[in-house]
Amino acid sequence: MLRQDSQDAPLFGEDDGNVGARKPNNRHPLVSFFHLFFRTSAILVYLLCDIFSSRFIVCMVTIILLLSCDFWTVKNVSGRLLVGLRWWNQVDKDGKSHWVFESRKTHSRNPASSAESRIFWLGLVVCPIFWIVFVFSTLLSFKIKWLAVVVMGLVLQWANLYGYVRCKLGGQANLRNVAQNYLGVQIFKQAMKKTQEL
């Protein structure tokens, strides 16, 4: 697993000469819109398709197309522009697969705005929660024909979430360190609580 910084391959917008001319709060409104549009549209079509159409195939194809557009948009455009992160898989000459997780340098000429970063992470985290709920509701209501659709939604949105969390935290080693530090803090808090009770 590799982690690169943006010096090897510039992220979108880093080569622009007119960086100072942009407003820092909302530099990419169209990207922010489409980041949320495809995600919420897929959820809304899933929730409302029984009302608008009784044809399962039309609904299924529409939802999968929206989910695919969302996956591509988040992975290839909005992650780079809104938060300066990207991930991908490359195969070397020997046929070995390598996952690459990359983040823009913190001292970059083109830093991410806090508003766009919040929009990105909110959409990235909240939407997979909906698909988890849809998986359980599909199983509990015995709507097995929808199971493939909701699992596809969960897998595509979870893949982007996992990739960007890895980019943000710096790869597998940092994920382990974060988990160990969190567990260490929780154990320390429990030990301190027990000593105060004595």
C-alpha positions as CSV (number, residue, x, y, z in Angstrom):
1,M,0.0,0.0,0.0
2,L,1.4,3.3,-1.0
3,R,0.8,6.8,0.2
4,Q,2.0,9.6,-2.0
5,D,1.8,13.4,-1.7
6,S,0.6,15.6,-4.4
7,Q,4.1,16.5,-5.6
8,D,4.2,13.4,-7.8
9,A,0.9,14.0,-9.5
10,P,-0.8,17.4,-9.1
11,L,-4.4,17.4,-8.0
12,F,-7.0,19.3,-10.0
13,G,-6.7,23.1,-9.6
14,E,-3.1,23.1,-8.2
15,D,-1.6,24.3,-11.5
16,D,-4.0,27.3,-11.8
17,G,-2.2,30.6,-11.9
18,N,-5.2,32.6,-10.7
19,V,-5.7,30.9,-7.4
20,G,-5.8,34.1,-5.5
21,A,-8.7,35.4,-7.5
22,R,-11.1,32.7,-6.1
23,K,-13.3,33.2,-3.1
24,P,-12.1,30.9,-0.3
25,N,-15.5,29.9,1.1
26,N,-17.2,28.4,-2.0
27,R,-14.8,27.9,-4.9
28,H,-16.5,24.9,-6.4
29,P,-20.3,25.3,-6.1
30,L,-21.1,23.0,-9.1
31,V,-18.9,20.2,-7.7
32,S,-20.5,20.6,-4.3
33,F,-23.9,20.4,-5.9
34,F,-23.2,17.2,-7.9
35,H,-21.4,15.6,-4.9
36,L,-24.8,15.7,-3.1
37,F,-27.1,15.5,-6.1
38,F,-26.3,11.9,-7.3
39,R,-26.3,10.6,-3.7
40,T,-29.5,12.1,-2.6
41,S,-31.2,11.4,-6.0
42,A,-30.4,7.6,-5.7
43,I,-31.9,7.6,-2.2
44,L,-35.0,9.5,-3.2
45,V,-35.6,7.4,-6.3
46,Y,-35.3,4.3,-4.1
47,L,-37.8,5.7,-1.5
48,L,-40.3,7.1,-4.1
49,C,-40.1,4.6,-7.0
50,D,-43.1,2.6,-5.9
51,I,-45.2,5.8,-6.0
52,F,-44.0,6.9,-9.5
53,S,-43.5,3.6,-11.3
54,S,-44.6,0.1,-10.7
55,R,-41.9,-1.2,-13.1
56,F,-39.0,-2.7,-11.0
57,I,-36.5,-2.8,-13.8
58,V,-36.8,0.9,-14.6
59,C,-36.3,1.9,-11.0
60,M,-33.4,-0.5,-10.5
61,V,-31.6,0.8,-13.6
62,T,-32.2,4.4,-12.6
63,I,-30.9,3.8,-9.1
64,I,-27.8,1.9,-10.3
65,L,-27.0,4.6,-12.9
66,L,-27.3,7.3,-10.2
67,L,-25.1,5.3,-7.8
68,S,-22.5,4.8,-10.6
69,C,-22.5,8.5,-11.4
70,D,-22.1,9.3,-7.8
71,F,-19.2,6.8,-7.3
72,W,-17.3,8.3,-10.3
73,T,-18.0,11.9,-9.4
74,V,-16.9,11.5,-5.8
75,K,-13.9,9.4,-6.6
76,N,-12.6,11.4,-9.5
77,V,-13.8,14.9,-9.1
78,S,-15.2,16.0,-5.8
79,G,-12.6,14.3,-3.6
80,R,-9.8,16.1,-5.4
81,L,-11.4,19.5,-5.6
82,L,-13.3,19.8,-2.3
83,V,-10.8,18.2,0.1
84,G,-7.6,17.5,-1.8
85,L,-7.8,13.7,-1.5
86,R,-7.7,10.9,-4.0
87,W,-7.3,7.1,-4.1
88,W,-6.9,4.5,-6.8
89,N,-5.6,1.1,-7.5
90,Q,-2.7,0.5,-9.9
91,V,-1.2,-2.7,-11.2
92,D,2.6,-2.9,-11.6
93,K,4.6,-4.8,-14.2
94,D,4.5,-8.0,-12.2
95,G,0.7,-8.0,-12.0
96,K,0.6,-7.0,-8.3
97,S,-2.2,-4.6,-7.2
98,H,-1.2,-1.5,-5.2
99,W,-3.7,0.8,-3.6
100,V,-2.6,4.4,-3.6
101,F,-4.0,6.9,-1.1
102,E,-3.0,10.5,-1.7
103,S,-3.6,13.9,0.0
104,R,-2.8,17.4,-0.9
105,K,0.0,19.0,1.1
106,T,-1.2,21.2,3.9
107,H,0.9,24.1,2.7
108,S,-0.5,23.9,-0.8
109,R,-1.3,27.1,-2.7
110,N,-4.9,25.9,-3.1
111,P,-6.2,24.8,0.3
112,A,-9.6,23.3,0.7
113,S,-12.3,25.5,2.1
114,S,-13.9,24.5,5.4
115,A,-17.5,24.8,4.0
116,E,-16.8,22.6,1.1
117,S,-14.9,20.1,3.3
118,R,-18.0,19.9,5.6
119,I,-20.3,19.3,2.6
120,F,-18.0,16.6,1.3
121,W,-17.6,14.7,4.6
122,L,-21.3,15.1,5.5
123,G,-22.4,13.6,2.2
124,L,-19.8,10.9,2.4
125,V,-20.7,9.7,5.9
126,V,-24.5,10.2,6.0
127,C,-25.5,8.5,2.8
128,P,-24.0,5.1,3.5
129,I,-26.0,5.1,6.8
130,F,-29.2,5.3,4.7
131,W,-28.1,2.4,2.6
132,I,-27.3,0.3,5.7
133,V,-30.9,1.1,7.0
134,F,-32.2,0.1,3.5
135,V,-30.4,-3.2,3.6
136,F,-32.0,-4.1,7.0
137,S,-35.4,-2.9,6.0
138,T,-35.3,-4.9,2.8
139,L,-34.4,-8.0,4.7
140,L,-37.0,-7.5,7.4
141,S,-39.8,-6.7,4.9
142,F,-38.9,-9.6,2.7
143,K,-38.5,-7.4,-0.4
144,I,-35.7,-9.6,-1.7
145,K,-35.9,-8.2,-5.3
146,W,-34.5,-4.9,-3.9
147,L,-31.7,-6.6,-2.0
148,A,-29.2,-6.4,-4.9
149,V,-30.0,-2.7,-5.4
150,V,-29.5,-1.7,-1.8
151,V,-26.3,-3.9,-1.5
152,M,-25.0,-2.1,-4.6
153,G,-25.7,1.2,-3.0
154,L,-24.0,0.2,0.2
155,V,-20.9,-1.2,-1.5
156,L,-20.4,1.8,-3.8
157,Q,-20.8,4.4,-1.1
158,W,-18.9,2.4,1.5
159,A,-15.9,2.0,-1.0
160,N,-15.6,5.8,-1.4
161,L,-16.0,6.4,2.4
162,Y,-13.3,3.8,3.1
163,G,-10.9,5.2,0.5
164,Y,-11.2,8.8,1.7
165,V,-10.9,7.9,5.3
166,R,-7.7,6.0,4.4
167,C,-6.5,9.1,2.5
168,K,-7.3,11.4,5.4
169,L,-5.7,9.3,8.1
170,G,-2.7,8.3,6.1
171,G,-3.1,4.6,5.3
172,Q,-3.4,1.4,7.2
173,A,-0.7,2.0,9.7
174,N,-2.3,5.3,10.8
175,L,-5.7,3.6,11.0
176,R,-4.3,1.1,13.4
177,N,-2.6,3.9,15.4
178,V,-5.9,5.8,15.7
179,A,-7.7,2.7,16.8
180,Q,-5.0,1.9,19.4
181,N,-4.9,5.4,20.7
182,Y,-8.7,5.5,21.0
183,L,-8.7,2.2,22.9
184,G,-5.8,3.4,25.1
185,V,-7.7,6.5,26.0
186,Q,-10.9,4.6,26.8
187,I,-9.0,2.1,29.0
188,F,-7.2,5.0,30.7
189,K,-10.6,6.7,31.3
190,Q,-12.1,3.5,32.8
191,A,-9.1,3.1,35.0
192,M,-9.3,6.7,36.3
193,K,-13.0,6.3,36.9
194,K,-12.5,3.2,39.0
195,T,-9.7,4.8,41.0
196,Q,-12.0,7.8,41.7
197,E,-14.7,5.4,42.9
198,L,-12.3,3.8,45.4
